[in-house]
Amino acid sequence: MAANTDGHTLEDVVKRYRGDGLAGCILSKIDEAVAQGPSLDVIIRNRLKLYYVTNGQRVPEDLHSANAAFLVDRAMRAQQIASPFTLQADEMSIMQAAQAGWL
């Protein structure tokens, strides 16, 4: 599975191959993914064994055994990076009011 693919697409891939005896996966393109969370979420929720990760085009040099601590660290670091799409504190109340139908 490509780590730079959105979570919905990865979920569709797992559903498509689940019937074929899917036991695990390789997570590729972790060097290209802005966020690791969606791919890790799909792997965890579907209880897939993660065998390897890749972070480049060279095989076997860029093929590595999966390391949970490394992947969690990458996922958590991505959350610390400021994003223009993150709600600011003053925008949260507007979103809640709109969702409640008050606006």
N, C-alpha and C positions, 0 to 999 in steps of 0.2 A: 504494500500500500504506500502511496506517495504522501508524505507528511505535509506537503504543500497543497493538498486537496482539501476542500471544505468537508466538514463532518457529515453532512447529509449524503454527499456522494460516497464517502467511505462506508457509511452505513449501508447504502445500496449495494456496494461491492460485496460486503460481508454477507448480506442477505442472498445475493445472487449465487455465491459460491458455497454457502452453508450446506446445502443439500449434497454437495459433491464430497463430503467428508472433510471439510475445512478444519484443520487442527491448529493451525498457527499462521504466523505471517512474518514477513520481513518489512520493516519500515524504512522506506527509501527517502532520499532528498531532505533529510533533516537539516541540512545546511541551507536549504532554500525556503524552509517554512518560517513564516513570521511568528506563528504560534504553534506550540507542540500540543496544547491542550485538546483540540478536537480529535486528533489522531489517537492520542493516548486514551481519551474517553471511549472511543469506539472499540479499541482493543480491550480495555478493561470491562466495559459493559457486556461485550460478547464473549468474555472469558477466553480470549485467544492467547495462545502462547506466542510471545514475541521472541523469535529466534535470533534475528540479526537486525542491525541498523546500517544504513549507508549514508555517507556524508560527502560524496563526490563521485566522479565518473570512473575512477580507476578501480578495477577489480583484479586482484583481491585486496589491494592496499587500502581501499576505502570501505571495506566490508568489516564490520565489528560485531562481536557478541553483544547482545542487548545488556545494558547496565541500567538498572532501575534508578539508582541514585543520580546518575548523570542525566537521565531523561526528566526526572522530577525537577532537578535543578534548572534545566533549560526551560521547562514549562513555567516555573515560578519566576524566573528572570524576565520572561516575556511580559508578565503582568506588571512589572516595575517600570517598563518603558512607557513614557507618556504617549498617548494617542490622541489625535484630534477628534476621535469618535467616542471618547469617554465622556459620560455625563459629568458636568460640574455640579457642585453642591446646590447651587441656586436653580439648576435645571431639573433636579430630581422632583421637587414639589410640583412643578408644572406638569411633568410626565404623570405623576400620581393623580393629579386633579383631572387630567385628560382621560386617563384610564377609568376613573370613577364616573366620568360623564359630567363633570362639573364645568367643563369648558365647552 
